[in-house]
Amino acid sequence: MRLDFKYNYYLNINTFERYEARAGVSFTADMIGGKYSKRFNKPHRFKSYGGDSSVVRIFLLSPFLFSTSCMLINILVLIECLFTGKPWLEYLQVIAWLLLINFALVNIMPYLSSFMIGKYVYFDREKQKVSFTFDIPNCTERDEFGHCCFDYSEVKLDIKHVFTDQTGAMTYVPIICHKDSYKYPKAKVTTIVNENARSTMECDILYEDIRRFMDKSKPLPESPEYEGFRHLDPVTAEHDKAIGRPASYWSEMSLTQQIEIGNKLFEPILELNELHPTEPLPELSEPWNYWKPDGKKREKAGIKREFMLIAMQLLTSKPM
């Protein structure tokens, strides 16, 4: 594994929006993740990665898929009846019942999901620890959430060439595991960054992202991922104050503008030679000198967004 940084020039786009309060008719959505959701409310301190949690995904997606299918079928049959003159009232009643059932599901599922913890690994920048959300034999240290944890120096990052379950294609995957694989063989999480990755580039980017995040000698990277939370990290807060960084630079942008900037930053990455890399790319610094926010970050907020969210919840039982 390379210890230097080849790719410093990339963004994690728009991820800070997931920390905003949920609305609509899902009054229990904040229960998703239970007490462990505290990790996701502190992105300046924790960075999480998911592994194989297919059982949890199936459990959470089953009501959504079933409700969506039933609703779509009944709506199509209702439309057909209206055009053909067939009796349609009973289908309208079914749709009404589905709306009520979906209302119940969007409030029940978050509560039930609070008892199901997926297979995750998360990095703690503040305490320089790495925790796993599942039991690991021989592990003696626990973090504040009761999970097994190790010093950051004990964890390594590997790359493996595997077949994906979804498409059967070969892809490169990043593996986060303990250095002592004999003593802690289960301290391992495999994630997928691209189901059809033909090189290790995206795995390398993931690893650089982790290593850069865990480097407390430097401020948090200049990325939308940490916008709104930079002031909570002491090193970052001091750095931002010293250079006069705008407090809400990325949050003033629309998603479209963030993607455009991200694509521009990704172009020089593609030019790097994977086997014989040239000089490392410079880290993104003071982007406000190059790109001015379009001021449309909150363009989707308001009554229209709330209405669309409620409609999605009642029609598909998806809580958010």
Secondary structure, DSSP 4 states (H G I P E B T S, - for coil): ---S-S------TTGGGGGSPP-TT-TTGGGTTGGGGGGTT-TTTEEEEE---HHHHHHHHHHHHHHHHHHHHHHHHHHHHHHHT---HHHHHHHHHHHHHHHHHHHHHHHHHTT----EEEEETTTTEEEESS--TT---B-TTS-EEEEGGGEEEEEEEEE-TTT--EEEEEEEEES-TTT-TT-EEE--S-TT--SSHHHHHHHHHHHHHH-TTSPPPSSGGGTTTGGGSHHHHHHHHHHT--TTTGGGS-HHHHHHHHHHHHHHHHHS-SSS--SPPPPP--GGGT----S-TTTT-SHHHHHHHHHHHHHH----
